[in-house]
């Protein structure tokens, strides 16, 4: 690494070039532990100064892109900026900040920049998410009153891309489900679904609805559909994205293996809760249509064929299977997913 002149800042100790070089290597390792890989994006709301400078240098060393955001603006503006930049990590100083609230609402990981005395030296500390509040509203990307709302479970930047490709007459609502460890017992998929239904009904009291979810959240969407129908509402369909591993027989105990394979690395506490919830999960009948979008080249036709037969009792109105490119929620592949959902919405309107 080329030598760098010392960094100075009022009220903080001078930073020598050798100390800076050491700090960059330490922080680079920390970024990798936080999941930053080459090609990823790291956003920052650090004010101009030595910390922002050394952060930018480290992100560049990691082969990632650096997205400096305004040091202070509204939560809504931060949401728009984060959705646009699609970062894998947000860096900011500790304390309350509208960017922190925006990132949490979108499910974007956060790291606090804890300053040391030397200018530009800091420690990166993973943000601890506070207990989920049941009063938090769902995130809406399109707040139109016409058409059937497409309710996306566990929203993020990829889901916004999907929403942008759907018919503008359909409102798109994103709901971030609570983490199981922040809910009272029992810790089950059904419990998450019940909380999400309560949020949805407060935001959109009456159906019909169309639900969608990515992987595990597809099961949450399925349970939401069953609960909504029990409450007299109509659900046009449940779309499950890349959920092949979850499509085991509802009458067997094979779902128990999912938790073991999903979290083969050291699990976080929230992953432990989800794995246990999956082991306990047994779907009950829902009288609607299930759509499954599997990645091209990764589906096991024999396995999925058997799954269709075994899930017939769960979805008496039909089980439709589609294929989409592996990165199905990335541009330009997301257009294929949007086209499938749009066609199903049209078909549902014709048959209702």
N, C-alpha and C positions, 0 to 999 in steps of 0.2 A: 504494500500500500504506500502511496506517495505521502511524504511528510506534509503536515498541515499546520499552518500557523495557529497559535493559541487563540482561543475564543474568550472574549471578555464581556462582562455585562455588569451594569451598576448594581451594587449590593450583593454580588456573588463573586466567588473566588475565580481567579483566572484558570483557564483550562489549557494545559500544555498539549502539544501535538502527540506526544507519546501516550498521555492519559486519554486523549480523544480516541486514538487508535484502539486502545484496550477496550474502551467503552463501546465502540462500534461493534467489535467482535462479540462482546457479551450480549448486547442488545439484539444483534442478528440471531444469535442462538435462541433468545427469548421469543423473538417474532416467529421463528420456526416452530417452537413449542406451542405458540398460540395459533398455529395452523396456517401461517402465511407461506405460500409457495411461490415459485417463479410464475409471473404472469398475473398474480392476484392484485387486487387493488386495496390500498390502505388509505382510509380517510382520516383527516385530522381537523380539529377545531382549535388547535393550539394557537395562541396569538403569536405574531411575529417576534422572534427572539431566539436565543441560543437553543432552547429545547426543540422548537420547530425545525431549526437548522439541522441538528444532529438526528432528529427523527427522519427527516427527508434523506439524509445521507445513508442511514441504515436501511431504509426501504429500498433505496436504489441498489445497495449492496445485495439485497435479497432477490433482486431481479423482479421486484414488484413495481406497480405504478403508485404514485403518491398523489392524493387528491386533497389539497388544502381547501377547507370550507371556511366560510365567514366565522369569525370568532364569536359573534353574537347576532342571532336573528331569531325568528319565531320557530316554534316547534313545527308548524305546518310547512314552513320554508325548508327546514332541515329534512323533513320527510321527503319532500320533492327532490332535494339535492341527493339524498341517500339512495332513493329509488333510481335516480339518473346515473349515479356513479357506480352503484352496485358493489360496495366495498365488502371485503371479508372481515374487516376489523375497523373499529373507530377508536381513535386515540384522543384523549382529552385529560385535562387536569381534574383531580378529584373534586367532588362537590356537586351540588345540583346544577343542572344545565339543560336547556331545552333540547339540545342535540342528544343528550343521554336518553331523554324521554322518547324522542323520535326513533332512535336506534332500537330501544327496547320494544317499542310497538311494532317494529319491522322484523324483530328477531335477529338483529345484527350484533355480533359479539363486540364487546367494549373492553378496552384496557385503559386503566388510569395511569397517567404519567406523574409519578411521585418525584418531585424535584429534590436534588441534593444541593449542597452548598456551592459546588463548582458549577460554573456556567455550562449548560448543555448536558450535564450529567443527571440521569434520572433512573428510576426503577419502573418497569412495566408490571402492573398488577392487574390481573383479570378482574373485571367488574363482577360484583356479587349482586345478582338480581334479587330485589326485595320480594317478600310474599306478594303473590298476584292479587290484585284487588278486583272484586267482582263488579265494581262500578265502572271499570274501564270500558269504554265503548268499543265496538268493532271498528276496524279501519275500513273506510269506504273509499274506493278509488273513483267510482262513478255514482253520484248520488241522484240518479234520475228516478222518477216515480213511475215511469211506464215500463211495460214488459216484465218478464219473469226474472227475478234476481238470480244471478249465478253466485252462489255462496262458496267461497274458496277457503278451506281450512288451512291454518298456518301460513298466512300470506307472507310474501317477501318480494323482492324485486322481480323475480322470475314470474310471479303471478301477475304483477302489474303489466308485464309484457304480454301475457295471455289476455288480460283484460283489454288492452289496447287493440287487439285483433278481433274482438268479438263485436257483434252488432251494437252500435251505439244506443239502440233503443232498450237494450237490456242493462239494468243496473248491475254493477259488480261489487260485491261486498266481501271483504276479507276479514276473517276472525282468527285471532291468535289464541289458541286454547291455552288454559293454564297448565303449568307444570304440575304433575301429580303430587310432588312433595309439598306443594303449597295448598293442597286441598285436604280437608278432613277425610278420615277413613270413610268408606272403603276406597282404596286406590285402584280404580278400574277404568277401562275404556268407556264403559257406560256412564261413569261419573263425569268424565271430561265432556262427553256428548251432551249430558243434561245441562252442564254449565254453559256450553256453547249455544244450545237451544234457547236457554233463558236470555242470553245476550242478543241473539238474533231476533227473538220475539219482541224485545224491547225496542230494537232498531227498526224492524220490519214486522209488525204484529201479525199480518196475515199473508198466506201463501197465494198462489203456488210458488214453490221454490225449485231450483236445481242445485244440487250439492256436488262438490268436488273436493278431493283431497289427495295429497302426495304420500305414497307409501303408507306408513302407520296411520296418518291422518285420514286416509281413505276409509279405514275402519271406524274412525270417529264420525266421519260423514255418514256412513251406513247406519250407525246407531242413532245419529241425529234424525235421519229420515224415518226410522221406525218410531221414534218418540214423537215426531211431528205428526205422523199419520194417526198415532194414538190420540193426539190432541185435536184431530179432525181436519188437519191441514193436508194439502196435496203436494207431493214431491214428484216432479217429472222424471228425474233419474238421479242416480248417484254415479259420478265418474271417479274412478280410482286410477291414479297415474302410477305406473311402474310398481304395481303391488303384487307381482307374480309370487314372490316369496310368502305372501300372506294368504294365498289362495289354496289353503289346504282344506281337507274335509272338515266341515263344521261338526261332524259326529265323531271325530277321532281326537286324539290328544296330540296331533302333530304340531299344533300351534305352539306347544311347549318348547319345541326345538328352535323356534324363531328367535326367542330372546337370547338363547345361547349363541346362535350364529351371528345375530345382529351386532352383538357387543363383545366380540372376541378379544378386543384390546381392553386395557384397563378402563372400566366404565366410570362415568361421572355419576353422582348420586341420582340425578334425574333419569339417566339411562337405566339404572337399577330398578327404579319405579316402573318405567315403561316395560322393561323386560318381564317383570313380575306381572304386570297388567296383561301382557300378551299371553303369558302362561295360563292365566285365569280366564281369558276371553273365550266365550262360546257364543257365536252369533245366533240370534233368534229370527224368526221369519219377518221379512219386510215385503209388503205386497207392492213392489215397484220394480223398476228396471235398473240393472247394474251395468255400467260400461267399464271395461278394463282396457287401458292403453298400455301395452307392453313395449319395451325397446326392441327394435328390429335386431334379429340375429341373436337375441338373448332369451327368447321364449322357448320353453320346452313344450312342443305341440302335444305330446302324449300327456304330459302333466297337466297342461291347461285344458285339454279335452276332458280329462277325468274330472278336473275341477268344475267345469261347466255342468257336468252331470250331478256332481255332489252338491252344488250350490243351487240346484233347481228348486229345492224346497225353501231356500232362503229368498230367492227372487223368482216367484212364480210368473211374473210378467216378462221375464226374459233376461238373458245374460249375453251381452254383445261384446265381442273382443275385437280390438283394433291394434295395429302396429304403428309406431312412430319412431323416428330416429332416437338413438340413445339419449342424447341431450335434448329431450323433447320440449323443455321449457326455455331453451336458449334460442336466440335468433339465428337463422330464419326458421328453425324447425317448429317453433311455437305456432307458426301460421297453420301447420298441419293439424295440431291439436285444436286450435280455434275453429277450423273448418269442420272437424268431427263434431265438436260440441254444438256448433251452429246448426248442423244438419239434424242432430238429435233434438234440438229445441224446436225446429220446424216440424219434425215428425211428431213430436209430442203434442203440438198445437193441433195438428190434423186429426189425431186420434182421440183427443179428449172429448 
